[in-house]
Amino acid sequence: MTSMLTAASPITAAQTRRSRTSLGRLALGLCLGACFAGNALAAETTRYLALVDGGKQAGHQTVTRADDGTINVDFIFKDNGRGPELKETYTLAADGTYKTYAVKGSSTFGAPVDESFSIADGKARWKSTSDQGEQAAAPGALYSPLGGTPAGFSIALAALSKRSDGKLPLIPSGNLTVRKIGEAEVVRDGKKQKVQLVAMTGVGLTPTFAWATQGENPRLFAYIFPGFLQLIEEGWQGNADALETQQKLAEGEALVDLRKRLGHPIAGSTLIRNARVFDSEHAKLGPVSDVLLRDGRIVSVEAGGAIKVKADRDIDAAGKVLLPGLFDMHGHVGRWDGGLNLAAGVTTVRDMGNDNATLQQIIGEIREGKLMSPDVVPAGFIEGESNFSARNGFVIKDLDGAKKAVDWYAEHGYPQVKIYNSFPKDLLRDTAAYAHSKGMRVSGHVPAFMRAQDVVEQGYDEIQHINQVLLNFFVDDKTDTRTLTRFYLVADKTADLDFDSKPVQDFIALLAKKQIVIDPTLATFDFLRQRPGELSQAYAAVAEHLPPDLQRGLRVAEMNIPDDATAARYNRSYEKAVEFAGRMYKAGVPLVAGTDALPGFTLQRELELYVQAGLTPSQALQVATWNGAKYARVLEDRGSVTPGKRADLILIDGDPTANIADIRKVALVLKGEVAYYPSEIDEALGIKPFAAPVKVGVAQ
């Protein structure tokens, strides 16, 4: 159930990289897949519908129980031109756990899925494309598949209902608990039944919420990922919106409690003493200084010992490095992301595509102090209607629709729009001009049948993702990049691309001349080269700090890499993609640091890759602070340790200007009038802390 219960699932991959991701592995992997399940026990055949965009069907799951007790599951989910296709077969023991289990198919990005499990002679044995093992078969323990279908959640619920201790041991490791937090009555053709909202904990990093039936053998009724997906038993889908509303309220209560528990108010004045302040504008580390804060703002920055004002609170930095809060310039914000972001020093996220109502709710909750979260700068998502459309923001068919979308975003204070894969290429120039007339920036993917050079010439100010940039050299007006082609072409062809050739040099020069910002998300694309069983290099530095179930999920590959020669080629292509980012930077092309994947940790790896590409550590930090604020259009408010700006600050127990890996050693985060200790957040999420906290004290 790593796939089901920790959200390293195939659907999570599609959701998090609906670019929402983002990385279709662990990275958001962290909550969705856990919950998709069908019930194999309540009926001979049970069917679920997967709905997106207010009711559009994007998949299904059919669970059939044969006369001999064998259960077969057919599962498919397609969104944004990709998704898993899986066939699962299993039998159950008397305690409701798996006796035998097998799943085959393909993952979101085309990697083969082939996994099996069995219990015999007192031993539990399993094998997948990424791991294998055996251990003594503990009574009542449930195997946790890496590549399973959603059908596992009902199995877990039913098995849990048979245990008196309320805990379900998992194979290979972990324990699952489920707690009821609410109930609702649903109606279908005059028939009524009550369902319960449950919170599942013990695997992954945050609770997973789902709707289940009541009684002796509970099963999944609906899984709802607010703003993105509604998975619900067929025939009952008319209840999905009401269930989503109730679930959001319940999640909100839990989130308010989390913020109260982990946020430490610091209203009034605070003096930070003996800090080495990073000058983000000039990318250099300054001498030891004192920084005075008052009511969430920076009042003064002076030489160490020079500030004589008595403050309400005192922080002794003891020579540690003080940075402006980091910017993640490519997020797809969820209400539960805040802990991972803040613990990593991220105090602002630019959201690059979301359900508009959900994002407005999140922004409002942040403003009202209800949510532990970075602040959000929104980008307005605009997609074109097609069979491959990502169902975020506005999906348009004509120029009038595109202008109405721009108008809505402008009226709601969005500083930019993001164009996506299926956007009609004939509308791009006029839409970009219209957005510019509203004072907005224009960025995005390169729409299908276009090249990066075309979108630059037609009004883009920024391009998302290194693959979208490199595709410029591999596509023509007949190449459909709405499919997995946009990943496999880059993985296959970049290895042989001559960066010193005239077409490449001319393109880089064009980007530099027009100051086109590039949001490369290099760490996200590490999946291009990962083979089954290999630890993802994007998270290798933090893997030992994560719970065992997530460590296991980090070895699941996403791409179809059939042999050693292909692996070597894809690895070379990825290394050259990193090099290309460095070449653009050295030529004067602005970069911004984004993730599109697991919050927090991915940004830290992104900065390491910039250094690998040839930036100095200080330049990489500048990209994640000054550049982020500049291109998010909030530089007057944050992005540097400057009097008058917001006190969004992080204290590092190390020197990331000398060793960029030290950026993981965040000892203290100040976000306005609230202090957070990353060690407390990490421990609350089940993560081994990276640095001892520097506490805010009362001035003596």
Secondary structure, 3 states (H helix, E strand, C coil): CHHHHCCCCHHHHHHHCCCCCCCCCCCCCCCCHHHCCCCCCCCCEEEEEEEECCCEEEEEEEEEECCCCCEEEEEEECECCECCEEEEEEEECCCCCEEEEEEEEECCCECEEEEEEEEECCEEEEECCCCEEEEECCCCCEECCCCCCCCHHHHHHHHHHCCCCCCEEEECCCEEEEEEEEEEEEEECCEEEEEEEEEEECCCCCCEEEEEECCCCCCEEEEEECCCEEEEECCCHHHHHHHHHHHHHHHHHHHHHHHHHHCEECCCEEEEEEEEEEECCCCEEEEEEEEEEECCEEEEEEECCCCCCCCCEEEECCCCEEEECEEEEEECCCCCCHHHHHHCCEEEEEECCCCHHHHHHHHHHHHCCCCCCCEEEEEEEEEECCCCCCCCCEEECCHHHHHHHHHHHHHCCCCEEEECCCCCHHHHHHHHHHHHHCCCEEEECCCCCCCHHHHHHCCCCEEECHHHHHHHHCCCCCCCCCCCHHHHHHHHHHHHCCCCCHHHHHHHHHHHHHCCEEECCCHHHHHHCCCCCCCCCCCCCCHHHCCHHHHHHCCCCCECCCCHHHHHHHHHHHHHHHHHHHHHHHCCCCECCCCCCCCCHHHHHHHHHHHHCCCCHHHHHHHHHHHHHHHCCCCCCCCCCCCCCECEEEEECCCCCCCHHHHHCEEEEEECCEEECHHHHHHHHCCCCCCCCCCCEECC
